[in-house]
Amino acid sequence: MTDPSAPPLNAAPPFDLSPDLQATLDGADEYARLELYPLAARMDAEEWWPAEAFAKLGQNGYLGTTVPQAYGGAGADLFTSGLVLQAISRWNHALGLAWVAHDNLCVNNIYRNANEEQRRRYLPGLCSGRHVGALGLTEPGAGSDALGSMRTTARRQGDHYLLNGSKLYITNGPVADVLLVYAKTAPERGPQGISAFIVERGFEGFRVAQKLTKMGFRGSQTAELAFTDCKVPAANLVGVENGGVAVVMSGLDLERAMIAPLCLGIAERALELALDYARTREQFGKKIAQFQMVQSRLADMYVAVETMRTFTYRVLAAANHLEVGGGGRGRIHALTAASVLYAADTMNRVLSDAVQIHGGSGYIWETEVNRLYRAIKLLEIGAGTSEVRKLIISGELIGRL
């Protein structure tokens, strides 16, 4: 007879994954190791974009993770999405960045905020990987003040809006087919006058102004986008006019929660590389893993990765059911900022130790650990800098006094 007080068979021990979630992580890890890892070196060396990768991700159920199956998605939750990103980032962090810009910033935001007609029109192509998605928020000169400094405008003209302005540092910008773009429909109202639009690559007046070459995450395509009387059908307004700030803020909290598993995946791979190198590299007649100072660094890296994992999973779980428009304030606002602040800072220390253990080889551009090391700074800058993250956390703490 079953003990009614016993935990469910699929229950996880505290701070661990359930068997089903572990299987999801393991399956995504195997796929990324076999299919995406072989692309990583060329992506970094040539800023190359593997155009077929997204279609294959879609075919294998790794796109549209948070979108119901009725629209072509996997019907999973944000936590599961974070596990997929963690696994991809272990083996190809550049594709991990492209994936999260597509699946979280674009696809999940459209699903959460669009109307039924918009969902049925755009989500199936995005979930299958036939179309690549992107988010257009940051602008030249705006930096962390993305809302207050926004200059892109959208003016209603009959059954269209005319968008004018530019967006900068847009991940997937050069290859995106569908973009969620923010513009001011009532500039005099500041952030309360922002609206969200779905823009297609082929819309008149839209162009990729320039492709940007980066220090890290090379191969993940980044661009400046230009809008010159870009004609966007009024039917492509997401939500209500001047209601875009709610879309932005809840999306930013989810984005921050999702950047943490990207950091985690990179840090996990760095620890694995450092361990492998320490076990095989010989100096003074013995493996460097036998030296206590190397052992100390490896121990520090292990503790850092494990604490990063625990905090990442905790915040993903907290953000799992964030209501539409519910971000940008309160406990979840502080938690997501804290999660990415800690993950990015900790990943920095892990990668620094990994390069140190590799010695001179870690300083060589072509090595994998060097490729990982060049990626760390972006994650201390993107989705709000570390300084902005601290302001968010302290603001929520002070507000509760």
Backbone hydrogen bonds in HBPLUS format (Angstrom, degrees):
<---DONOR---> <-ACCEPTOR-->    atom                        ^
c    i                          cat <-CA-CA->   ^        H-A-AA   ^      H-
h    n   atom  resd res      DA  || num        DHA   H-A  angle D-A-AA Bond
n    s   type  num  typ     dist DA aas  dist angle  dist       angle   num
A0006-ALA N   A0003-ASP O   2.96 MM   3  5.40 161.1  2.00 116.5 122.7     1
A0011-ALA N   A0008-PRO O   2.96 MM   3  5.12 162.8  1.99 111.1 115.6     2
A0016-ASP N   A0013-PRO O   3.10 MM   3  5.48 140.8  2.26 146.3 139.7     3
A0022-GLN N   A0018-SER O   2.86 MM   4  6.05 161.4  1.89 160.1 166.0     4
A0023-ALA N   A0019-PRO O   2.94 MM   4  6.10 150.0  2.03 142.2 150.2     5
A0024-THR N   A0020-ASP O   3.03 MM   4  6.34 147.0  2.14 141.8 150.7     6
A0025-LEU N   A0021-LEU O   2.96 MM   4  6.28 161.9  1.99 152.2 156.0     7
A0026-ASP N   A0022-GLN O   2.85 MM   4  6.04 163.1  1.88 150.0 155.1     8
A0027-GLY N   A0023-ALA O   2.87 MM   4  5.93 157.8  1.92 144.6 150.8     9
A0028-ALA N   A0024-THR O   2.99 MM   4  6.16 163.7  2.02 150.7 154.9    10
A0029-ASP N   A0025-LEU O   2.89 MM   4  6.01 152.0  1.97 145.8 154.4    11
A0030-GLU N   A0026-ASP O   2.97 MM   4  6.19 159.4  2.01 148.3 152.9    12
A0031-TYR N   A0027-GLY O   3.04 MM   4  6.26 163.5  2.06 147.6 152.3    13
A0032-ALA N   A0028-ALA O   2.91 MM   4  6.04 166.4  1.93 149.6 153.6    14
A0033-ARG N   A0029-ASP O   2.89 MM   4  6.02 155.7  1.95 148.3 155.3    15
A0034-LEU N   A0030-GLU O   3.01 MM   4  6.16 159.8  2.06 150.3 155.0    16
A0035-GLU N   A0031-TYR O   2.81 MM   4  5.75 164.1  1.83 156.6 161.7    17
A0036-LEU N   A0032-ALA O   2.96 MM   4  4.75 138.4  2.13 114.6 127.4    18
A0037-TYR N   A0032-ALA O   2.86 MM   5  6.15 144.0  1.99 168.4 175.1    19
A0039-LEU N   A0036-LEU O   3.06 MM   3  5.44 150.9  2.14 110.6 119.6    20
A0040-ALA N   A0037-TYR O   3.10 MM   3  5.34 153.5  2.17 112.3 119.8    21
A0043-MET N   A0039-LEU O   3.09 MM   4  6.22 160.4  2.13 155.4 161.7    22
A0044-ASP N   A0040-ALA O   3.05 MM   4  6.27 157.6  2.11 151.6 156.8    23
A0045-ALA N   A0041-ALA O   2.93 MM   4  6.12 162.5  1.96 151.2 156.5    24
A0046-GLU N   A0042-ARG O   2.91 MM   4  5.81 163.8  1.94 154.0 156.9    25
A0047-GLU N   A0043-MET O   2.92 MM   4  5.03 124.5  2.24 133.5 140.8    26
A0053-ALA N   A0050-PRO O   2.97 MM   3  5.62 161.6  2.01 123.8 129.6    27
A0056-LYS N   A0052-GLU O   3.22 MM   4  6.47 157.3  2.27 153.1 159.3    28
A0057-LEU N   A0053-ALA O   2.91 MM   4  6.19 152.4  1.98 147.4 155.8    29
A0058-GLY N   A0054-PHE O   2.89 MM   4  6.14 157.9  1.94 149.8 155.3    30
A0059-GLN N   A0055-ALA O   2.93 MM   4  6.18 153.7  2.00 143.4 150.8    31
A0060-ASN N   A0056-LYS O   3.07 MM   4  6.24 140.4  2.23 142.2 151.6    32
A0062-TYR N   A0057-LEU O   2.85 MM   5  5.10 163.1  1.88 156.9 151.1    33
A0061-GLY N   A0058-GLY O   3.10 MM   3  5.15 165.4  2.12 107.6 110.5    34
A0067-VAL N   A0064-GLY O   3.09 MM   3  5.11 162.5  2.12 109.0 114.3    35
A0074-ALA N   A0064-GLY O   2.89 MM  10  5.99 158.3  1.94 134.4 138.2    36
A0076-ALA N   A0065-THR O   2.75 MM  11  5.44 143.5  1.88 162.3 169.5    37
A0075-GLY N   A0067-VAL O   2.75 MM   8  5.12 141.2  1.90 143.5 141.3    38
A0071-TYR N   A0068-PRO O   3.07 MM   3  5.85 159.9  2.11 120.6 125.6    39
A0073-GLY N   A0068-PRO O   3.17 MM   5  5.15 150.6  2.26 134.1 125.7    40
A0072-GLY N   A0069-GLN O   2.94 MM   3  4.79 163.4  1.97 105.8 110.5    41
A0081-SER N   A0077-ASP O   3.03 MM   4  6.32 155.7  2.09 147.6 155.2    42
A0082-GLY N   A0078-LEU O   2.88 MM   4  6.19 148.3  1.98 149.6 157.9    43
A0082-GLY N   A0079-PHE O   3.09 MM   3  5.07 117.8  2.50  93.3 108.3    44
A0083-LEU N   A0079-PHE O   3.10 MM   4  6.51 144.9  2.23 145.3 154.7    45
A0083-LEU N   A0080-THR O   3.09 MM   3  5.09 121.0  2.45  94.7 109.4    46
A0084-VAL N   A0080-THR O   3.08 MM   4  6.45 154.6  2.15 151.6 157.9    47
A0085-LEU N   A0081-SER O   3.06 MM   4  6.35 159.3  2.10 148.3 153.8    48
A0086-GLN N   A0082-GLY O   2.90 MM   4  6.11 155.7  1.96 145.1 152.0    49
A0087-ALA N   A0083-LEU O   3.06 MM   4  6.29 161.0  2.09 149.4 153.0    50
A0088-ILE N   A0084-VAL O   2.99 MM   4  6.24 167.6  2.00 154.3 157.6    51
A0089-SER N   A0085-LEU O   2.92 MM   4  5.98 162.2  1.95 152.0 157.1    52
A0090-ARG N   A0086-GLN O   3.19 MM   4  6.41 132.7  2.43 138.9 149.9    53
A0090-ARG N   A0087-ALA O   3.24 MM   3  5.30 136.0  2.45  97.6 109.1    54
A0091-TRP N   A0088-ILE O   3.13 MM   3  5.64 134.2  2.35 108.4 118.7    55
A0092-ASN N   A0088-ILE O   2.83 MM   4  5.88 152.0  1.91 158.9 168.4    56
A0096-GLY N   A0092-ASN O   2.93 MM   4  6.24 143.4  2.07 143.3 154.9    57
A0097-LEU N   A0093-HIS O   2.93 MM   4  6.21 148.5  2.03 145.2 150.8    58
A0098-ALA N   A0094-ALA O   3.12 MM   4  6.43 161.8  2.16 144.2 148.9    59
A0099-TRP N   A0095-LEU O   2.72 MM   4  5.83 151.6  1.80 144.7 153.3    60
A0100-VAL N   A0096-GLY O   2.97 MM   4  6.22 161.8  2.00 149.6 153.0    61
A0101-ALA N   A0097-LEU O   3.08 MM   4  6.26 156.6  2.14 148.8 155.1    62
A0102-HIS N   A0098-ALA O   3.07 MM   4  6.24 150.7  2.16 141.9 149.7    63
A0103-ASP N   A0099-TRP O   2.69 MM   4  5.82 171.6  1.70 167.8 165.7    64
A0104-ASN N   A0100-VAL O   2.96 MM   4  5.17 149.8  2.05 124.4 134.1    65
A0105-LEU N   A0100-VAL O   3.18 MM   5  6.66 161.0  2.22 156.8 162.3    66
A0106-CYS N   A0101-ALA O   3.19 MM   5  6.40 128.6  2.47 137.5 151.0    67
A0107-VAL N   A0102-HIS O   2.84 MM   5  6.10 177.7  1.84 166.4 166.4    68
A0108-ASN N   A0103-ASP O   3.05 MM   5  6.07 140.5  2.21 125.5 136.6    69
A0110-ILE N   A0106-CYS O   2.91 MM   4  6.11 155.8  1.97 154.7 161.8    70
A0111-TYR N   A0107-VAL O   2.92 MM   4  6.19 166.8  1.93 155.1 158.8    71
A0112-ARG N   A0108-ASN O   2.93 MM   4  6.06 162.8  1.96 149.0 153.5    72
A0113-ASN N   A0109-ASN O   3.05 MM   4  5.99 144.9  2.18 142.4 150.5    73
A0114-ALA N   A0110-ILE O   2.78 MM   4  5.11 154.8  1.85 146.3 149.3    74
A0119-ARG N   A0115-ASN O   2.93 MM   4  6.19 160.2  1.97 157.0 163.3    75
A0120-ARG N   A0116-GLU O   3.00 MM   4  6.23 168.2  2.02 154.9 156.9    76
A0121-ARG N   A0117-GLU O   3.03 MM   4  6.13 139.6  2.19 140.1 151.2    77
A0122-TYR N   A0118-GLN O   3.00 MM   4  6.06 163.1  2.03 154.8 157.6    78
A0123-LEU N   A0119-ARG O   2.92 MM   4  5.35 154.1  1.99 141.0 149.6    79
A0126-LEU N   A0122-TYR O   3.34 MM   4  6.51 156.8  2.40 150.4 157.2    80
A0127-CYS N   A0123-LEU O   2.78 MM   4  5.88 159.8  1.82 163.7 168.8    81
A0128-SER N   A0124-PRO O   3.03 MM   4  6.11 143.6  2.17 142.9 151.8    82
A0131-HIS N   A0125-GLY O   3.11 MM   6  5.38 155.4  2.17 131.6 126.5    83
A0177-ASP N   A0132-VAL O   2.76 MM  45  5.29 160.5  1.79 141.1 146.2    84
A0178-VAL N   A0132-VAL O   3.17 MM  46  6.40 163.3  2.20 156.7 158.4    85
A0134-ALA N   A0178-VAL O   3.05 MM  44  6.53 131.8  2.29 148.4 159.1    86
A0180-LEU N   A0134-ALA O   2.98 MM  46  6.44 157.7  2.03 150.6 154.2    87
A0136-GLY N   A0180-LEU O   2.79 MM  44  5.95 172.5  1.79 149.1 149.6    88
A0182-TYR N   A0136-GLY O   3.10 MM  46  6.33 157.2  2.15 173.1 168.0    89
A0168-LEU N   A0138-THR O   2.82 MM  30  5.64 155.2  1.88 126.2 134.8    90
A0142-ALA N   A0139-GLU O   3.03 MM   3  5.33 163.8  2.05 129.0 132.2    91
A0145-ASP N   A0142-ALA O   3.15 MM   3  5.42 143.6  2.29 139.7 133.3    92
A0149-SER N   A0145-ASP O   3.00 MM   4  5.73 156.4  2.06 148.2 154.2    93
A0150-MET N   A0147-LEU O   3.32 MM   3  5.30 164.4  2.34 104.0 108.5    94
A0184-LYS N   A0152-THR O   2.78 MM  32  6.16 170.9  1.79 147.1 147.3    95
A0153-THR N   A0164-ASN O   2.89 MM  11  5.40 155.6  1.95 153.6 156.1    96
A0164-ASN N   A0153-THR O   2.95 MM  11  5.40 153.3  2.03 146.6 153.4    97
A0154-ALA N   A0184-LYS O   2.99 MM  30  5.82 152.3  2.07 133.2 130.5    98
A0155-ARG N   A0162-LEU O   3.05 MM   7  5.19 159.0  2.10 130.0 133.8    99
A0162-LEU N   A0155-ARG O   2.86 MM   7  5.19 155.4  1.92 136.5 143.3   100
A0157-GLN N   A0160-HIS O   2.73 MM   3  5.36 174.4  1.74 160.9 159.1   101
A0160-HIS N   A0157-GLN O   3.19 MM   3  5.36 158.2  2.24 117.7 123.7   102
A0234-ALA N   A0159-ASP O   2.89 MM  75  5.36 168.6  1.90 134.2 131.0   103
A0161-TYR N   A0232-VAL O   2.73 MM  71  5.14 153.6  1.80 147.2 156.2   104
A0232-VAL N   A0161-TYR O   2.91 MM  71  5.14 170.7  1.91 155.6 158.7   105
A0163-LEU N   A0230-CYS O   2.93 MM  67  4.86 162.0  1.97 133.1 136.9   106
A0230-CYS N   A0163-LEU O   2.94 MM  67  4.86 155.3  2.00 148.5 142.0   107
A0165-GLY N   A0227-PHE O   2.96 MM  62  5.21 153.5  2.03 143.9 141.9   108
A0227-PHE N   A0165-GLY O   2.81 MM  62  5.21 159.2  1.86 165.3 159.1   109
A0167-LYS N   A0225-LEU O   2.91 MM  58  5.04 152.5  1.98 136.4 144.0   110
A0225-LEU N   A0167-LYS O   2.74 MM  58  5.04 157.0  1.79 145.6 153.8   111
A0170-ILE N   A0223-ALA O   2.96 MM  53  5.21 168.6  1.97 155.0 151.3   112
A0173-GLY N   A0170-ILE O   2.98 MM   3  5.11 154.3  2.05 124.6 126.8   113
A0223-ALA N   A0170-ILE O   3.13 MM  53  5.21 145.5  2.25 120.2 129.8   114
A0172-ASN N   A0221-GLN O   2.60 MM  49  4.95 157.8  1.64 164.0 160.0   115
A0175-VAL N   A0172-ASN O   3.03 MM   3  5.49 139.7  2.20 114.6 126.0   116
A0176-ALA N   A0172-ASN O   2.82 MM   4  5.47 121.5  2.16 161.6 178.1   117
A0201-ARG N   A0177-ASP O   2.96 MM  24  4.94 152.3  2.04 137.7 136.7   118
A0179-LEU N   A0199-VAL O   2.78 MM  20  5.09 158.4  1.83 153.3 159.8   119
A0199-VAL N   A0179-LEU O   2.76 MM  20  5.09 169.8  1.77 156.7 160.2   120
A0181-VAL N   A0197-PHE O   2.79 MM  16  5.20 162.2  1.82 158.2 160.8   121
A0197-PHE N   A0181-VAL O   2.79 MM  16  5.20 152.4  1.86 150.7 160.1   122
A0183-ALA N   A0195-SER O   3.02 MM  12  5.59 160.4  2.06 157.6 163.7   123
A0195-SER N   A0183-ALA O   2.77 MM  12  5.59 168.2  1.79 169.0 170.9   124
A0185-THR N   A0193-GLY O   2.81 MM   8  5.68 140.7  1.96 160.5 173.2   125
A0186-ALA N   A0193-GLY O   3.12 MM   7  4.40 150.5  2.21 133.8 132.6   126
A0189-ARG N   A0186-ALA O   2.88 MM   3  5.67 164.7  1.90 129.4 134.5   127
A0190-GLY N   A0187-PRO O   3.12 MM   3  5.50 168.0  2.14 116.6 118.6   128
A0192-GLN N   A0189-ARG O   3.25 MM   3  5.40 139.0  2.43 135.0 127.3   129
A0193-GLY N   A0190-GLY O   2.90 MM   3  5.48 159.6  1.94 123.5 127.1   130
A0244-GLY N   A0194-ILE O   2.70 MM  50  5.03 150.8  1.79 147.9 141.2   131
A0238-VAL N   A0196-ALA O   2.81 MM  42  5.26 172.3  1.81 140.7 143.2   132
A0198-ILE N   A0236-ASN O   3.00 MM  38  5.26 152.9  2.07 140.7 149.4   133
A0203-PHE N   A0200-GLU O   3.12 MM   3  5.58 171.0  2.13 119.8 122.0   134
A0206-PHE N   A0203-PHE O   3.26 MM   3  5.89 151.0  2.34 141.6 139.2   135
A0231-LYS N   A0204-GLU O   2.93 MM  27  5.72 145.2  2.06 152.0 163.2   136
A0228-THR N   A0205-GLY O   2.84 MM  23  4.86 168.5  1.85 146.4 150.1   137
A0207-ARG N   A0226-ALA O   3.09 MM  19  5.46 153.7  2.16 155.3 157.0   138
A0226-ALA N   A0207-ARG O   2.93 MM  19  5.46 175.1  1.93 164.6 164.9   139
A0209-ALA N   A0224-GLU O   2.78 MM  15  5.38 129.6  2.04 137.0 150.6   140
A0210-GLN N   A0224-GLU O   3.37 MM  14  5.34 155.9  2.44 135.6 136.4   141
A0224-GLU N   A0210-GLN O   2.89 MM  14  5.34 156.2  1.95 154.6 161.8   142
A0212-LEU N   A0222-THR O   2.82 MM  10  5.44 172.3  1.83 142.8 145.5   143
A0220-SER N   A0217-PHE O   3.16 MM   3  5.75 154.5  2.23 126.7 134.4   144
A0236-ASN N   A0233-PRO O   2.82 MM   3  5.43 163.5  1.85 118.7 124.5   145
A0237-LEU N   A0234-ALA O   3.14 MM   3  5.63 164.4  2.17 117.9 118.6   146
A0243-GLY N   A0240-VAL O   3.03 MM   3  5.27 144.9  2.15 136.0 132.0   147
A0247-VAL N   A0244-GLY O   3.02 MM   3  5.10 118.1  2.42  98.2 113.7   148
A0248-VAL N   A0244-GLY O   2.91 MM   4  6.23 158.5  1.96 155.7 162.0   149
A0249-MET N   A0245-VAL O   2.96 MM   4  6.13 171.8  1.97 153.2 154.3   150
A0250-SER N   A0246-ALA O   3.26 MM   4  6.25 171.3  2.26 145.4 148.1   151
A0251-GLY N   A0247-VAL O   3.08 MM   4  5.97 150.2  2.18 138.8 148.0   152
A0252-LEU N   A0248-VAL O   2.81 MM   4  6.03 147.8  1.91 151.0 160.2   153
A0253-ASP N   A0249-MET O   3.21 MM   4  6.47 158.2  2.26 147.3 151.4   154
A0254-LEU N   A0250-SER O   3.20 MM   4  6.45 159.0  2.25 144.5 150.0   155
A0255-GLU N   A0251-GLY O   2.82 MM   4  6.02 150.9  1.90 145.5 154.8   156
A0256-ARG N   A0252-LEU O   2.91 MM   4  6.15 159.7  1.96 150.5 154.5   157
A0257-ALA N   A0253-ASP O   3.06 MM   4  6.30 158.0  2.11 144.4 150.5   158
A0258-MET N   A0254-LEU O   2.99 MM   4  6.18 140.6  2.15 141.0 151.7   159
A0258-MET N   A0255-GLU O   3.06 MM   3  5.03 123.0  2.40  93.0 107.9   160
A0259-ILE N   A0255-GLU O   2.93 MM   4  6.21 128.7  2.20 145.5 159.4   161
A0259-ILE N   A0256-ARG O   3.30 MM   3  5.18 136.8  2.50  93.3 104.6   162
A0262-LEU N   A0259-ILE O   3.04 MM   3  5.06 123.8  2.37  98.5 113.8   163
A0263-CYS N   A0259-ILE O   3.02 MM   4  6.44 154.6  2.09 155.2 162.0   164
A0264-LEU N   A0260-ALA O   2.88 MM   4  6.17 155.5  1.94 150.0 157.9   165
A0265-GLY N   A0261-PRO O   2.93 MM   4  6.03 162.8  1.96 144.3 147.4   166
A0266-ILE N   A0262-LEU O   3.28 MM   4  6.51 162.0  2.32 146.4 150.5   167
A0267-ALA N   A0263-CYS O   2.95 MM   4  6.18 163.3  1.98 153.5 158.4   168
A0268-GLU N   A0264-LEU O   2.86 MM   4  6.06 159.2  1.90 155.8 161.4   169
A0269-ARG N   A0265-GLY O   3.14 MM   4  6.36 160.7  2.18 145.8 150.3   170
A0270-ALA N   A0266-ILE O   2.97 MM   4  6.24 154.7  2.04 148.3 155.8   171
A0271-LEU N   A0267-ALA O   2.99 MM   4  6.24 157.8  2.04 152.1 156.8   172
A0272-GLU N   A0268-GLU O   3.06 MM   4  6.34 159.1  2.11 147.8 153.6   173
A0273-LEU N   A0269-ARG O   2.91 MM   4  6.17 160.3  1.95 153.1 158.1   174
A0274-ALA N   A0270-ALA O   2.93 MM   4  6.11 159.3  1.98 148.5 154.2   175
A0275-LEU N   A0271-LEU O   2.92 MM   4  6.12 159.4  1.97 151.1 156.4   176
A0276-ASP N   A0272-GLU O   3.00 MM   4  6.21 165.0  2.02 150.1 154.2   177
A0277-TYR N   A0273-LEU O   2.94 MM   4  6.11 161.2  1.98 149.1 154.4   178
A0278-ALA N   A0274-ALA O   2.89 MM   4  6.02 162.4  1.92 148.7 153.9   179
A0279-ARG N   A0275-LEU O   3.00 MM   4  6.16 146.9  2.12 147.6 155.8   180
A0280-THR N   A0277-TYR O   3.15 MM   3  5.31 138.5  2.33  99.9 111.3   181
A0281-ARG N   A0277-TYR O   2.81 MM   4  5.69 163.1  1.84 163.2 165.8   182
A0289-ALA N   A0278-ALA O   2.99 MM  11  4.65 130.7  2.24 143.7 129.3   183
A0288-ILE N   A0281-ARG O   2.89 MM   7  5.99 154.0  1.96 162.3 164.2   184
A0283-GLN N   A0286-LYS O   2.92 MM   3  5.63 161.7  1.96 158.1 154.0   185
A0286-LYS N   A0283-GLN O   3.16 MM   3  5.63 163.2  2.19 116.5 121.1   186
A0290-GLN N   A0287-LYS O   3.00 MM   3  5.72 163.8  2.03 118.1 123.4   187
A0291-PHE N   A0288-ILE O   3.04 MM   3  5.43 162.5  2.07 112.0 117.7   188
A0294-VAL N   A0291-PHE O   3.17 MM   3  5.47 124.5  2.50 103.6 116.7   189
A0295-GLN N   A0291-PHE O   2.99 MM   4  6.32 159.3  2.03 151.3 158.1   190
A0296-SER N   A0292-GLN O   2.81 MM   4  6.02 147.8  1.91 144.7 153.3   191
A0297-ARG N   A0293-MET O   3.19 MM   4  6.45 156.2  2.25 139.4 144.2   192
A0298-LEU N   A0294-VAL O   2.98 MM   4  6.27 163.7  2.01 154.3 158.9   193
A0299-ALA N   A0295-GLN O   2.90 MM   4  6.10 155.3  1.96 148.1 154.9   194
A0300-ASP N   A0296-SER O   2.97 MM   4  6.24 159.6  2.02 149.5 154.7   195
A0301-MET N   A0297-ARG O   2.91 MM   4  6.17 157.7  1.96 151.3 157.5   196
A0302-TYR N   A0298-LEU O   2.94 MM   4  6.18 157.4  1.99 147.9 153.8   197
A0303-VAL N   A0299-ALA O   3.03 MM   4  6.30 167.5  2.05 155.4 157.5   198
A0304-ALA N   A0300-ASP O   2.98 MM   4  6.14 159.2  2.02 147.7 153.9   199
A0305-VAL N   A0301-MET O   2.93 MM   4  6.15 163.4  1.96 154.0 157.7   200
A0306-GLU N   A0302-TYR O   2.98 MM   4  6.20 166.1  2.00 155.0 158.8   201
A0307-THR N   A0303-VAL O   3.00 MM   4  6.15 162.8  2.03 151.4 155.7   202
A0308-MET N   A0304-ALA O   2.92 MM   4  6.02 153.8  1.99 145.5 153.6   203
A0309-ARG N   A0305-VAL O   2.89 MM   4  6.08 153.3  1.96 146.4 153.7   204
A0310-THR N   A0306-GLU O   3.10 MM   4  6.36 161.7  2.14 146.7 150.6   205
A0311-PHE N   A0307-THR O   3.09 MM   4  6.26 170.4  2.09 151.9 154.0   206
A0312-THR N   A0308-MET O   2.88 MM   4  5.94 161.0  1.91 149.8 156.0   207
A0313-TYR N   A0309-ARG O   2.97 MM   4  6.13 169.0  1.98 154.2 156.5   208
A0314-ARG N   A0310-THR O   3.02 MM   4  6.16 155.5  2.08 144.4 151.8   209
A0315-VAL N   A0311-PHE O   3.04 MM   4  6.25 163.5  2.07 153.2 156.1   210
A0316-LEU N   A0312-THR O   2.97 MM   4  6.15 159.8  2.01 151.5 157.8   211
A0317-ALA N   A0313-TYR O   3.00 MM   4  6.12 158.1  2.04 146.4 151.9   212
A0318-ALA N   A0314-ARG O   3.02 MM   4  6.32 148.2  2.13 140.0 149.1   213
A0319-ALA N   A0315-VAL O   2.88 MM   4  6.09 147.4  1.99 148.5 156.8   214
A0320-ASN N   A0317-ALA O   3.30 MM   3  5.01 154.0  2.37  95.1 102.6   215
A0322-LEU N   A0319-ALA O   3.25 MM   3  5.26 158.8  2.30 118.9 113.6   216
A0326-GLY N   A0323-GLU O   2.86 MM   3  5.03 152.2  1.94 134.5 132.1   217
A0333-HIS N   A0330-GLY O   3.13 MM   3  5.45 125.0  2.44 104.2 117.7   218
A0334-ALA N   A0330-GLY O   3.28 MM   4  6.69 154.6  2.34 151.0 157.8   219
A0335-LEU N   A0331-ARG O   2.86 MM   4  6.07 161.6  1.89 154.6 160.6   220
A0336-THR N   A0332-ILE O   2.99 MM   4  6.01 169.2  2.00 148.0 150.2   221
A0337-ALA N   A0333-HIS O   3.34 MM   4  6.36 157.0  2.39 135.9 142.3   222
A0338-ALA N   A0334-ALA O   2.87 MM   4  6.03 153.9  1.94 147.4 155.3   223
A0339-SER N   A0335-LEU O   2.82 MM   4  6.00 153.6  1.89 149.3 156.7   224
A0340-VAL N   A0336-THR O   3.19 MM   4  6.40 170.1  2.20 150.5 150.9   225
A0341-LEU N   A0337-ALA O   2.99 MM   4  6.02 151.6  2.07 142.1 151.1   226
A0342-TYR N   A0338-ALA O   2.89 MM   4  5.97 168.9  1.90 150.4 153.3   227
A0343-ALA N   A0339-SER O   2.89 MM   4  5.99 163.5  1.92 147.8 153.4   228
A0344-ALA N   A0340-VAL O   2.96 MM   4  5.82 166.1  1.98 141.5 145.8   229
A0345-ASP N   A0341-LEU O   3.11 MM   4  6.13 163.8  2.14 145.1 150.2   230
A0346-THR N   A0342-TYR O   2.84 MM   4  5.85 161.3  1.87 150.2 156.1   231
A0347-MET N   A0343-ALA O   2.86 MM   4  5.91 158.0  1.91 144.9 151.6   232
A0348-ASN N   A0344-ALA O   3.10 MM   4  6.25 149.2  2.20 140.0 147.6   233
A0349-ARG N   A0345-ASP O   3.29 MM   4  6.69 154.6  2.36 143.3 148.3   234
A0350-VAL N   A0346-THR O   2.96 MM   4  6.27 158.3  2.01 153.4 160.0   235
A0351-LEU N   A0347-MET O   2.91 MM   4  6.08 165.2  1.93 154.8 158.0   236
A0352-SER N   A0348-ASN O   2.98 MM   4  6.15 151.8  2.06 145.3 153.5   237
A0353-ASP N   A0349-ARG O   3.06 MM   4  6.26 158.4  2.10 146.2 151.1   238
A0354-ALA N   A0350-VAL O   2.93 MM   4  6.17 152.4  2.01 144.6 153.1   239
A0355-VAL N   A0351-LEU O   2.94 MM   4  6.15 162.6  1.98 151.3 154.2   240
A0356-GLN N   A0352-SER O   3.04 MM   4  6.22 156.5  2.10 142.2 149.2   241
A0357-ILE N   A0353-ASP O   2.94 MM   4  6.18 156.6  1.99 151.1 156.4   242
A0358-HIS N   A0354-ALA O   3.10 MM   4  6.36 148.1  2.21 141.8 150.4   243
A0359-GLY N   A0355-VAL O   3.00 MM   4  6.26 122.9  2.34 140.2 155.4   244
A0359-GLY N   A0356-GLN O   3.10 MM   3  5.07 140.1  2.27  95.1 106.8   245
A0362-GLY N   A0359-GLY O   3.02 MM   3  5.52 137.0  2.21 111.4 122.7   246
A0363-TYR N   A0360-GLY O   3.04 MM   3  5.37 152.8  2.12 107.5 115.9   247
A0364-ILE N   A0361-SER O   3.22 MM   3  5.37 163.7  2.24 106.4 111.4   248
A0367-THR N   A0364-ILE O   3.12 MM   3  5.86 158.5  2.17 122.9 128.8   249
A0371-ARG N   A0367-THR O   3.06 MM   4  6.39 151.3  2.15 145.5 153.9   250
A0372-LEU N   A0368-GLU O   2.99 MM   4  6.35 152.3  2.06 151.1 158.2   251
A0373-TYR N   A0369-VAL O   2.92 MM   4  6.11 155.0  1.98 141.6 149.0   252
A0374-ARG N   A0370-ASN O   2.99 MM   4  6.22 153.4  2.07 151.4 156.3   253
A0375-ALA N   A0372-LEU O   3.03 MM   3  5.31 151.3  2.11 106.3 115.4   254
A0376-ILE N   A0373-TYR O   3.36 MM   3  5.71 155.0  2.42 109.2 115.0   255
A0379-LEU N   A0376-ILE O   3.18 MM   3  5.70 130.2  2.45 109.6 120.6   256
A0380-GLU N   A0377-LYS O   2.97 MM   3  5.28 157.6  2.02 110.8 118.2   257
A0381-ILE N   A0378-LEU O   2.93 MM   3  5.10 156.7  1.99 107.2 114.2   258
A0382-GLY N   A0378-LEU O   2.73 MM   4  5.82 172.4  1.74 175.4 174.4   259
A0386-SER N   A0380-GLU O   3.04 MM   6  5.50 134.8  2.26 159.7 147.4   260
A0388-VAL N   A0385-THR O   3.04 MM   3  5.14 115.6  2.47  97.7 112.9   261
A0389-ARG N   A0385-THR O   2.93 MM   4  6.28 157.3  1.98 154.0 161.1   262
A0390-LYS N   A0386-SER O   3.05 MM   4  6.32 150.5  2.14 143.9 150.7   263
A0391-LEU N   A0387-GLU O   3.07 MM   4  6.40 149.0  2.17 142.5 151.1   264
A0392-ILE N   A0388-VAL O   2.94 MM   4  6.26 153.5  2.01 152.2 159.1   265
A0393-ILE N   A0389-ARG O   3.05 MM   4  6.32 165.9  2.07 150.2 153.3   266
A0394-SER N   A0390-LYS O   2.91 MM   4  6.05 173.6  1.92 152.9 155.1   267
A0395-GLY N   A0391-LEU O   2.85 MM   4  5.81 150.5  1.94 140.1 149.1   268
A0396-GLU N   A0392-ILE O   3.04 MM   4  6.29 156.2  2.10 150.1 155.1   269
A0397-LEU N   A0393-ILE O   3.00 MM   4  6.27 157.3  2.05 151.0 157.9   270
A0398-ILE N   A0394-SER O   2.86 MM   4  5.99 171.9  1.87 154.1 156.3   271
A0399-GLY N   A0395-GLY O   2.97 MM   4  5.95 148.4  2.08 136.5 145.9   272
A0400-ARG N   A0397-LEU O   3.16 MM   3  5.44 145.4  2.28 103.0 112.6   273
A0401-LEU N   A0398-ILE O   3.16 MM   3  5.36 160.0  2.20 107.3 113.5   274
